[in-house]
Amino acid sequence: MVAGIGPLVEQLAGEKISVVYDLEPGLRRICSDPSQIEQVALSLAINARNAMPQGGQLTFATKLVDLDKHSVTKNERPGKYVMFAVADTGAARQARAWDLEGSTNIGQEARINLSLAAVHAVVKGAEGMVRFASDPAKGSRFSIYFPPAQMDAGTAQERTTPRNLPMARTVLLVEDDDAVRIPTAELLKMEGFKVLQARAGEEAIHVAAQNRSPLDVLITDVVMPKMSGHEVAQKLLEMNPNLKVLFMSGEEVSASALSSKSQAATAALRKPFRLDVLKDKIHDLLDE
């Protein structure tokens, strides 16, 4: 998986950042959706890129490790783990996103950490654990430990086979947080969608007006400066009544915020979200 998304990681990193791979062959399987692990990798890559505005080195490493009882905390279990690490040489920082664990109300101040909170959700779902270290002289490193899967090949295939999604559909993604928008957009492209992007409501209206073919799906954040996601949806529905709308929010949101005329074409998704949940929402909206 890491090798497969290498070109995308290097594109996101930019010319000033060199990407290094230290991948151990023969790793054991883990129990998680491949698309979710891609989301983890891309989110951590963007987090590292943002810490190196002047350039640096981004390292992806995988390794099979054996943690004994002296290497774990009281809440962790010793044993063999598949380790996936993302390290950078950027400025030292704190991984404040882990404070979001168990939170039921993600406010505006925490929005910049939503991508890392999504990482945490994926790792927790795979019964893994995350360790974070940051040093002003060396940079920062996220180390994720996944327990090897305890299943036969048939079960593994059943657990990791993604749903087939429609091809050649056009999606407009409106999100002002690069760390959420960019990996979401790139992963939707991998699923075969044509993806248009906007950071704000007014930009979204302009992008939609300039697009020659009709939009199929609008995916928009609810809380944005100047123009809310609901306002964006209403204006775009006036342009295209058949548009499907998926609202994203750090808080509980109901698709019924739009008029009853458009409720059948709307859905809501709470952030942080898993990629497979996002794909299921789009699948259901398109009824395919």
C-alpha positions as CSV (number, residue, x, y, z in Angstrom):
1,M,0.0,0.0,0.0
2,V,2.8,2.5,0.9
3,A,4.6,1.8,-2.3
4,G,1.4,2.1,-4.3
5,I,0.6,5.6,-3.0
6,G,4.3,6.7,-3.3
7,P,3.8,8.9,-6.4
8,L,0.8,10.6,-4.7
9,V,2.7,11.2,-1.5
10,E,5.6,12.7,-3.4
11,Q,3.2,15.0,-5.3
12,L,1.6,16.2,-2.1
13,A,5.1,16.7,-0.5
14,G,6.3,19.0,-3.2
15,E,9.8,19.6,-4.6
16,K,11.3,20.9,-1.4
17,I,10.7,17.7,0.5
18,S,12.4,14.4,-0.2
19,V,10.5,11.2,0.5
20,V,12.4,8.2,1.8
21,Y,11.0,4.7,2.1
22,D,12.3,2.1,4.6
23,L,9.9,-0.8,4.1
24,E,10.5,-4.2,5.5
25,P,9.4,-7.1,3.3
26,G,7.3,-10.0,4.4
27,L,5.0,-8.1,6.9
28,R,2.1,-9.9,8.3
29,R,-1.5,-8.9,7.4
30,I,-3.5,-6.5,9.5
31,C,-7.2,-6.3,9.9
32,S,-8.2,-3.0,8.3
33,D,-9.7,-1.6,5.1
34,P,-6.8,-0.7,2.7
35,S,-8.5,2.6,1.9
36,Q,-8.5,3.5,5.6
37,I,-4.8,2.9,5.8
38,E,-4.3,5.0,2.7
39,Q,-6.2,7.8,4.5
40,V,-3.9,7.4,7.5
41,A,-0.8,7.6,5.4
42,L,-1.9,10.6,3.4
43,S,-3.1,12.5,6.5
44,L,0.2,12.0,8.2
45,A,2.1,13.0,5.1
46,I,0.2,16.3,4.9
47,N,0.7,16.9,8.6
48,A,4.4,16.4,8.1
49,R,4.5,18.6,4.9
50,N,2.9,21.4,6.8
51,A,5.6,21.2,9.5
52,M,8.3,21.6,6.8
53,P,7.5,24.8,4.9
54,Q,11.2,25.3,4.0
55,G,11.7,21.7,3.0
56,G,13.1,18.6,4.6
57,Q,12.8,14.8,4.6
58,L,9.7,12.7,5.0
59,T,10.2,9.1,5.9
60,F,7.8,6.2,5.6
61,A,8.8,3.0,7.4
62,T,7.3,-0.4,8.1
63,K,8.6,-3.1,10.3
64,L,7.5,-6.2,12.3
65,V,8.3,-5.5,15.9
66,D,8.0,-7.5,19.1
67,L,7.1,-5.4,22.2
68,D,7.9,-7.0,25.5
69,K,6.3,-6.1,28.8
70,H,8.9,-3.5,29.5
71,S,8.1,-1.7,26.2
72,V,4.4,-1.1,26.8
73,T,2.3,0.9,29.2
74,K,-0.3,-0.5,31.5
75,N,-3.0,0.1,28.9
76,E,-1.0,-1.6,26.1
77,R,-0.5,-5.3,25.4
78,P,3.0,-6.8,24.7
79,G,3.4,-8.9,21.6
80,K,4.1,-8.8,17.9
81,Y,2.9,-5.7,16.0
82,V,3.1,-4.4,12.4
83,M,4.6,-1.0,12.8
84,F,3.9,1.8,10.3
85,A,5.8,5.1,11.0
86,V,5.8,8.5,9.4
87,A,8.7,10.8,10.4
88,D,9.7,14.3,9.3
89,T,12.5,16.7,10.0
90,G,10.2,19.7,10.6
91,A,9.6,21.9,13.6
92,A,8.8,20.2,16.9
93,R,5.1,20.2,17.8
94,Q,2.4,18.6,19.9
95,A,0.0,16.0,18.6
96,R,-3.0,17.8,20.1
97,A,-5.4,15.7,18.0
98,W,-5.2,12.8,20.4
99,D,-7.1,15.0,23.0
100,L,-10.1,14.5,20.7
101,E,-10.4,10.8,21.7
102,G,-13.9,10.3,23.1
103,S,-15.0,13.8,22.4
104,T,-18.6,14.3,21.4
105,N,-18.3,18.0,20.5
106,I,-15.5,19.1,18.2
107,G,-15.3,22.8,18.2
108,Q,-13.9,25.3,15.8
109,E,-10.4,25.4,17.5
110,A,-10.0,21.7,17.0
111,R,-10.9,21.7,13.3
112,I,-7.2,21.7,12.2
113,N,-6.8,18.4,14.0
114,L,-9.6,16.6,12.4
115,S,-7.4,14.7,10.0
116,L,-5.3,13.4,12.9
117,A,-8.4,12.5,14.8
118,A,-9.5,10.5,11.8
119,V,-6.2,8.7,12.0
120,H,-6.8,7.9,15.6
121,A,-10.3,6.5,14.7
122,V,-8.9,4.2,12.1
123,V,-6.1,2.9,14.3
124,K,-8.5,2.4,17.2
125,G,-10.8,0.5,14.9
126,A,-8.0,-1.9,14.1
127,E,-7.2,-2.3,17.8
128,G,-3.9,-0.6,17.2
129,M,-2.0,2.1,19.2
130,V,-0.2,5.3,18.3
131,R,2.9,6.8,19.7
132,F,4.1,10.3,19.0
133,A,7.6,11.8,19.6
134,S,8.9,15.2,18.7
135,D,12.4,16.7,19.1
136,P,13.5,20.2,18.1
137,A,16.7,18.8,16.8
138,K,15.3,15.7,15.0
139,G,11.7,16.4,14.0
140,S,8.6,14.4,14.7
141,R,7.5,10.8,14.3
142,F,4.2,9.1,14.4
143,S,4.5,5.3,15.1
144,I,1.4,3.2,14.6
145,Y,1.3,-0.4,15.9
146,F,-1.2,-2.8,14.4
147,P,-1.8,-6.2,15.8
148,P,-1.4,-8.9,13.1
149,A,-4.7,-10.2,11.8
150,Q,-6.0,-13.5,13.4
151,M,-8.1,-14.7,10.5
152,D,-8.1,-17.0,7.5
153,A,-7.6,-15.8,4.0
154,G,-11.4,-16.1,3.2
155,T,-12.3,-13.9,6.1
156,A,-9.6,-11.4,5.3
157,Q,-10.9,-11.1,1.7
158,E,-14.5,-10.6,3.0
159,R,-13.4,-7.9,5.5
160,T,-11.2,-5.9,3.1
161,T,-13.1,-6.0,-0.2
162,P,-14.4,-2.4,-0.9
163,R,-17.8,-1.7,-2.4
164,N,-17.8,-0.9,-6.1
165,L,-18.5,2.8,-6.7
166,P,-19.8,4.5,-9.8
167,M,-17.3,5.7,-12.4
168,A,-17.2,9.0,-14.3
169,R,-19.2,11.0,-11.7
170,T,-18.3,14.6,-10.9
171,V,-17.9,15.6,-7.2
172,L,-17.5,19.1,-5.9
173,L,-15.7,19.0,-2.5
174,V,-15.9,22.2,-0.4
175,E,-13.6,22.2,2.7
176,D,-11.3,25.0,3.9
177,D,-9.0,22.6,5.9
178,D,-6.3,21.4,3.5
179,A,-5.5,18.4,5.8
180,V,-9.1,17.2,5.4
181,R,-9.8,18.3,1.8
182,I,-6.7,17.1,0.0
183,P,-6.5,13.5,1.1
184,T,-10.3,13.1,0.7
185,A,-10.1,14.5,-2.8
186,E,-7.2,12.3,-3.8
187,L,-8.8,9.2,-2.5
188,L,-12.1,9.9,-4.3
189,K,-10.0,10.3,-7.5
190,M,-8.6,6.8,-6.8
191,E,-12.2,5.6,-6.7
192,G,-12.8,6.9,-10.3
193,F,-14.5,10.2,-9.5
194,K,-13.8,13.5,-11.2
195,V,-13.2,15.8,-8.2
196,L,-13.5,19.6,-8.2
197,Q,-12.3,21.4,-5.1
198,A,-13.0,24.7,-3.4
199,R,-11.9,26.2,-0.1
200,A,-14.9,28.5,0.5
201,G,-18.6,28.9,-0.5
202,E,-18.1,31.7,-3.1
203,E,-15.3,29.8,-4.7
204,A,-17.5,26.7,-4.9
205,I,-20.2,28.6,-6.7
206,H,-17.6,29.9,-9.2
207,V,-16.1,26.4,-9.8
208,A,-19.6,25.0,-10.4
209,A,-20.5,27.7,-12.8
210,Q,-17.3,27.2,-14.8
211,N,-17.7,23.4,-14.9
212,R,-19.1,22.4,-18.3
213,S,-20.7,19.1,-17.2
214,P,-23.4,18.9,-14.5
215,L,-22.3,18.1,-10.9
216,D,-23.4,14.8,-9.5
217,V,-22.5,15.2,-5.8
218,L,-21.7,18.2,-3.6
219,I,-19.7,17.3,-0.5
220,T,-19.4,20.4,1.7
221,D,-18.4,21.4,5.2
222,V,-21.3,23.0,7.1
223,V,-19.4,25.7,9.1
224,M,-17.4,28.0,6.8
225,P,-16.6,31.7,6.8
226,K,-19.0,34.0,5.0
227,M,-21.1,31.3,3.4
228,S,-22.2,28.2,5.2
229,G,-22.4,24.8,3.6
230,H,-26.3,25.0,3.6
231,E,-26.2,28.2,1.7
232,V,-23.8,26.7,-0.9
233,A,-26.1,23.7,-1.3
234,Q,-29.1,25.9,-1.8
235,K,-27.5,28.0,-4.5
236,L,-26.1,25.0,-6.3
237,L,-29.4,23.2,-6.1
238,E,-31.0,26.2,-7.9
239,M,-28.4,25.6,-10.7
240,N,-28.9,21.8,-10.7
241,P,-32.0,20.4,-9.0
242,N,-30.7,16.8,-9.4
243,L,-27.6,17.5,-7.4
244,K,-26.9,15.1,-4.5
245,V,-25.6,16.8,-1.3
246,L,-23.5,15.4,1.5
247,F,-22.9,17.6,4.5
248,M,-19.8,17.3,6.7
249,S,-19.5,18.6,10.2
250,G,-17.6,18.2,13.4
251,E,-20.9,18.3,15.2
252,E,-24.2,16.4,14.7
253,V,-25.9,17.7,11.6
254,S,-29.2,16.7,9.9
255,A,-29.7,16.6,6.2
256,S,-33.2,18.0,6.8
257,A,-31.7,21.5,7.2
258,L,-32.6,21.9,3.5
259,S,-36.2,22.2,2.3
260,S,-38.4,19.2,2.1
261,K,-38.1,19.4,-1.7
262,S,-34.4,18.4,-1.5
263,Q,-34.3,16.1,1.5
264,A,-34.3,12.9,-0.6
265,A,-31.1,14.0,-2.2
266,T,-29.2,14.9,1.0
267,A,-27.2,13.1,3.6
268,A,-25.0,14.0,6.6
269,L,-21.6,12.8,7.7
270,R,-19.9,13.6,11.1
271,K,-16.2,14.4,11.2
272,P,-13.8,12.8,11.7
273,F,-15.0,10.0,9.4
274,R,-13.6,6.9,8.0
275,L,-13.2,6.6,4.2
276,D,-15.4,3.6,3.9
277,V,-18.2,5.4,5.6
278,L,-17.8,8.3,3.2
279,K,-17.9,6.0,0.2
280,D,-21.0,4.3,1.5
281,K,-22.7,7.6,1.9
282,I,-21.9,8.6,-1.7
283,H,-23.0,5.1,-2.9
284,D,-26.3,5.5,-1.2
285,L,-26.9,9.0,-2.4
286,L,-26.3,8.0,-6.0
287,D,-28.4,4.8,-5.4
288,E,-25.9,2.7,-7.3
